[in-house]
Amino acid sequence: MLRKIKESISGARFVLLGKKPWSAGYYTYKKNSISRAIESKTLDISKLPEGFGHRIDERAVEYPWFFARLADGAGNLLDAGSVLNYDFVISHEKLKNKKVTIMTLAPEPNCFYQNGVSYIFGDLRDTCFKDGHFDFIASLSTIEHIGLNNSLIYSKAREHNENRPESYLAAIAEFRRILKKDGTLYLSVPYGKHKNHGWFQVFDRGMIKNIIDAFAPSSFKETYFQYKPSGWINSDAEKAKDCECFDVTNRKKNYDSDFAAFSRAVACIELVK
């Protein structure tokens, strides 16, 4: 009860202070907004309502997209990048009948081993899993960091400071190897005008094609979302092709006029092996 009161106050503070992304109360406001979205029985991710995810980063659309597309059935699921490693996400109904393994570079404060979640630490380009082990792989906003400087935020190890921006394709090949036949990869990346920010990169249309070609899916479906001053909207590859990111490491300087929290467009791709 006390926790809920504190979260309510924190979220209200974010709104009262002008809803500036990453300011006090942002994480609570974001968590509560996403929780409502992924638990909603009426939200249609293909027809986002006006004002959806206002001043929230791309997680506002990535999580609802993922859970809307994820199959109900049981199976082995790999979270490649630890995007599901939060209490309000890992407890989702669609994950309860799945054996979840989380793989990321280094240990994190959140740990849900009591829920049967397994943790592996290492490089997604070279995993320890056998061929065809997973029924599902979720890799949301992760591969844009692969081969770049991950020592800035995600790890202190020197070897994680790289400049090999095309090595994300090695991870795509690895995902294909460890997926079962007819298994599904749920992938998202920041989309728009290509730019290497040093610790992540924005994917353009050619890079999306490279992902699809490298995975060689039996079928795939692309979904695009775009951020506007009013919030997130449904979009497509052409409309979002010139979008740019607000680099969160620069937030202490100035926000842009639309107060985007991070990506201004995201490509969500469902690929079946």
N, C-alpha and C positions, 0 to 999 in steps of 0.2 A: 504493500500500500504506500509506504513512504517513498519507495523508488518511483512509483507512478506519479506521485505528487511532484517530486523533484524533476522528473522528465517533463511534466506538464509546464512547470515554471520555466525550465530551460528553453523549451520550444517557444513559449510565449515571449520570452526575452528576445529571441532571435527575430521574431516578427516586429516587436515594439522598437527594436533598434535599427529597423530599416531593411531586414532580410538581406544582409550582405553575405554572400557565400563565404564559408570558412570562419565566420565570426562567431562569437559566443552564442551557443545554442544551436548552431547549424547542424551538428551531428545528430542531436536529438530530433530536431525538426525533420531532417532527412530520413532518419530511421522510422519515425512515426508515419510519414507520408508513404514510404515504401511498404511498410507493414500493411497499411490499409489497402494499398494497390494489389499486393500479391495474395491477400486473403479475400479480396473482393470476388463475389460470384457474378457481378454484373459488368465489370470492366471489360471492354472490347479493345484489345491492344491494337487492332487494325483501324480503330476510330477513336483516337484519343480525345477526351473532352477538353474544352477550352480551359486554359490555365494549368494544364497537367504538369506536375513537376517544376513549378515556377521557381527559378533560382536554385535548382538542385542539379547536381552533376548527372552524368549519363546513367548512373545506377538507377535513376528514376524510371528509365525505360528498359534497361537491360534485364533487371530482375523480373518484371512482369512479362516481358517477352519470353524469357527462358522458361518460366513456370507455365506459361500458356502453351508452349510448344513441347515441353517435356512429357514423355509418355507416362501413363499411370502405372504401368507394370513394374514388377520387381526386376532387379539386375544389379550389376556392378557399375558404379558411377565414379569417375575420376573428376575431381575438381582441380583442374590444372591452373594453378595461380592463386588458390585460396580465397576466392571471391565469395564462397558460401560459408566461410568460417565466422559467422555471427549468429548469436542466439535467435534472433528473429527470422533468420533465413534457414539455418540448419534444421529448425523445427517444423519446416513446411510439410504439409500433408503428403506431397508427392515424393518426399525424400524418406518417409518413414519405412517404406518397404524396400529400400535400396541400400546396398552395402556401399557406403561412401568412403572414398580414400581422397585425402587432400594432399597435393604435392606442391611445395613452394620452396624458395631458396633457403629460408632459415626459420627457426621456431618463432611463433607469435604468442602474445599474451593469451589470446583466446584458445581454449582447448576443450574439445567435446568428446574425449575418449569414453566418458561415461555413457554417451549415446551410441557407442559402437563405431565412432568415426576413427579411421586410421590415418596416421600422418607419415609422410615421407618427405625428406628434404633433399633437394638436388636440382639438377638442370633438366628442364623439360625437353631439351634436344637429345638427351641421352638418359632414358629412364631405365629402371631395373625390372620393368614388368614384362611378362612373356607375351608373345604374339597373341592377338585376339582375346585379350583378357577382359576388356570392358565392353559393356553394352552401351554406355553413354559416357561422353566426355563433355564437361562444361569448361570453357576457357573464355571468360568474359573480361575484356579490357586487360589482357595479359601479354599477348604476343608482341604488342607494340613496344614493350620494354626489353624483349629478348635481343641479346647481342649489343646492348647499349649500357649506359652507366647505371647499374643497379645498386652501386655502393652509396648513392646519394640518399636513398630512402630505405630500400628493402634489405640491404646487407652491408656490413662493414668490410667484407672481404675484398682484397685488392683484385682478385681474379674476376670479380663481378663488375669491374669497370672496363667495359669493352667498347669497341667502335666497329662492330660488324653488323650493320643494319639489315643485311639480307639473310642473316642466319635464322630469322623467324621461320623460314621455309623448312629448316631442319626439324623444327618442332612440329610443323604440319605433317611432315613425313612420319615422324615418330607417333603422332596421334593416330595416323592411319594404321600404322603397324600394330598398335596395341588395342585397336578397336576390333570387335567381332564383325564378321560379315553381317551386313544389314544394321550394324551399330550406327549411332548418330553422334556427330560432333556439333555442339552448340558453341558458336564462336562470335565474338564481337570485337570490334576495333574502332578507334576514333577515325572518322572519315572526312575527306574534303581535299583541300590543297596540300600536297605532300610537303612536309617539313620535318626535319630531324631536330628535335629539341635537346638532344644529348642524352636524356634519360627516358625518352619515349619518342615515337614518331607517328605522324598522321598518315594514314593510308589513302592513296588515291585510287582511281578506277583501275589502273594498270596493276597495282599491287593486290587489289581484290581478285583480279583475274589470275594472278600468280598463285594465290592461295587455292583457288578452285582447281586450277590446273595441277598443282602439286598434290592435292588430295585425290584427284580423279574420282569424284563421287559417282555413285550410280544415279543419284538425284540430289538436288539442292534447292534451297529457297532463300532468297535475299530479302531482307526487310531493312528499311532505312528510317531513321528518326532524325529530326533537325530541331535545334534550339532556336527559339525566337524570344524577343523581349517579354512576351506573354507566357512563355513556357514551351514545353516540348510538343511537337506536331509530327504527324506522319509525313513522310517525304519519299524521295526516290534518289537513285544514284546521280541523275542529271541535275536535279534541283539543288542537291547538297554538295556538288563537286567543288565549289570554291570556298567551302566553310573552313574556318581556322579555329585553333584551340586557344583558350585562355590558359597560359601556363601558370599553374597554381603556385609555382615557386616564386612568381612575381607579384603575388597578391598584396604584399606589403607596400607596393608602389601605388598603382592605381587600378581600379576596376575599369572594365570597358563599359560603355554606355548601356549595354543590354544586361549587364551583371551576370553574364554566363559564368558558371562555376568551373567549367573545364571544357569538355568537347562541345562544339556547336553542331556536330552531326556524328552519328554512330551507325556503322554497318553491322547488322546482326545476320549471321549466316548459319543455316541449318544444313549440314552435309551428311548424307547417308552413304556409308561405305558399300 
